[in-house]
Amino acid sequence: MTKKTKEDQVSLAGTEEAEILARLNERVERAVALIQELRRERDALKSQLEAAEAKARDHETATERVTSLEEENDRFQKERGEIRDRIESILSSLEALEEG
């Protein structure tokens, strides 16, 4: 067996450091890529959320409008019934006058 010289040890240490740095660099690059992907995903989800919130507001506005129109329709139906009752009363009075 031969003894390792100091140069061999320095060379070996340099290689180990290079490998460690290469692995670290690779991990950092993967982390950066993952962060960028997560940011893109976050931005896409933010856009989807904003669109969904806008649709919800539009839906709420439409629901309020429908409710208002239903209430107005009910009021008109009630008024129509009252007018019909008045007309029937007037016709009854006129018929009573003709008979009398």
Buried (B, 14 or more C-beta within 10 A) or exposed (E): EEEEEEEEEEEEEEEEEEEEEEEEEEEEEEEEEEEEEEEEEEEEEEEEEEEEEEEEEEEEEEEEEEEEEEEEEEEEEEEEEEEEEEEEEEEEEEEEEEEE
